[in-house]
Amino acid sequence: MTESVSPIGSTAIFHAEAVALAKKLRDPFPPHLVRWLPKAKVSDQGRRPCVPYVEFATVVDRLDQVVGVGGWQSRIEVLNDGSALCELKLRIGAGWIAKSDVGSVGAKEDGASRVKAAASDALKRAAAKFGVGAYLVHVPRQWLDYDDQRKRVIGVAHLPAWAMPGGEGHPPAPPVDAKLATSIGNAIAAAFQKATDATSFSVARLAYLQAWGGGRIGSPQRAVILGSRSQAASRLSLNDPHAEEE
């Protein structure tokens, strides 16, 4: 919900340390630490669709291991509706980064148990904004064997390689349609070439960012677009904005 950065002496050092810590924070967990939650009340031949998650203690351990026990702190505020707001701060260099999120629980929890569960959920959600366990939302749900009497998952799940320790932490991008990518790339490059002022330049820039971020163009088209973009920026006497995307 919120994000803030405390002032520090060296922006370059701060950035380098932040990048290194972010990689460690978002690294996928070993399979034995990943739990599976049923998402249906009725079993189908003893199986239920399940989604992955990690427990509160696992998240705390990751924070302790990456930034140290003195490198993070959290503040919990219980809200009127029974949910909880967690502000999580991580120390990076001489400064702190703070991110917040709200956690809640089902109606079956009450009293102190509800507050505890909501606070735990809030911290996990805030930690996910730092990358801790965030990859799990991309893992497809799996049908796993479920013990109705003991109310627990007993099947063995299989995680894709990208969701294992050292993996990318996100599924691979789908292949780019070469013909469509060329068409889109040429259109955006032409938009830069036709730009007559800062506004039309910004419109072309937004189209490029959306196409590149959405995986609709590949590196060859990107190179052509950036060439046209540099020419347009020079012609219009605008600062070349390439650095922020490289």
Secondary structure, DSSP 8 states (H G I E B T S, - for coil): --EEE---S-HHHHHHHHHHHHHHHHS---GGG-EEEE--SS-BTTEEEEEEE--HHHHHHHHHHHH-TTSEEEEEEE-TTS-EEEEEEEEETTEEEEEEEEE---TT--HHHHHHHHHHHHHHHHHHTTTTTGGGGGS--EEEEEETTTTEE-S-----GGGSTTS-SS-------HHHHHHHHHHHHHHHHH--SHHHHHHHHHHHHHHHHTT-S-HHHHHHHHHHHHHHHHHTT----GGGT-
